[in-house]
């Protein structure tokens, strides 16, 4: 059985991850241009971190698509749980993953 609720929660989580990381990189670049690099962190490291977070956001969107298919709902739920924990206890992704696992086993 597919998990529409889990898919929607993961879609929202993925979009928020991408948007908030883009806002953070914009804010950091603005602050570093006005006041210098805060904390001595190079812009290259921040861009690398942004790319990693962007990839995680895209993986969340892919996982949302997995949860719409009844054959891959459990796999999508497990991946959602892992991504939710890796991204710093992302509640939407964790709840979506639980919905995916529970509804996928029906």
N, C-alpha and C positions, 0 to 999 in steps of 0.2 A: 504494500500500500504506500502510495506517495505521501509526503509530508508537506502540505501547503503552508502550514503555520511555521514549521521549521525553516522552510525555504524563504519565506518572507522575512523572518527574523534575521536570517543570515544575509539576505540581500541588503537589508537596512544596515546591518553591522559592516558589511563590505563597503558600502557607499560612505558611511561615516568614517571608516578607517582611511579611505582614500582622501576624502575631503579634509578631514582634520589634519592629516599629514601634510597636505598641500598648504593649508593655512599655517601650520607650524614652520614649514620651510620658508614661506613668504615672510612670516614674522621674524624669523631668525636672520634672514638676509637683510631685512629692513633695519633691524637693531644693529647688526654688525656693520652695515654701511654708515649708520648715524653715529654710533658710539664705539666702534671697534669690536673686535671679536670677544663676546662675553665668555669668561671662563677659559679663554685660551683654546677653545675648540676650533679647529680649522673648518672652513666651509666644505672642503672635500669630504671630511668625515660626516658632516651633516647631510650632504647629498647622498652619500652611500647609505646612511641610515634611512633617508627618505625612499631610496630605491627599494630597500628591503621591505619597508612598511607598505610600499605600493604593490610589491609582489604578493605580500600577505593579503592585501585587500582584494587583489585580482583572484587569488586562490579562494577567498571567501565567496566571491561572485560565482566562481566555477563550482564550488561546493553547493551553493544554492541551486544551481542547475542540476547537479547530481541528485539532490533530494526531490526533484520533481519527477524523476523516473522511478517507478516502483521497484525495478531490479537493483538500483544502486542507492536506495534510500539509507540503508544501514551504513554503507561505506561513507556516504556523505555525512551522516550523523557523527561517525567516529572522527572523520577529518575535521568536522566543525568543532568538536570538543577539543581536539589537539590545537587547532588554530586559536580557539578562544582562550586556552591556557597560555599558549606561547605569546599572545599579544597582551598579556598582562591582565588576566581574568576579565575577559570581555563577556559580560553577562548575556548580551543578546546572542552571541555565538554559542555559548555554553547551553543556554536554554533551547536554542534552535537545534543543537546537536542532540540534546536529550529527546526532544520531540521527534527528530528523525530516527533515532534508534528505536524508540518505543513504537512509533507508527509503522516503521519498516518491518518489524517483527510480527505484525498482525497478518 
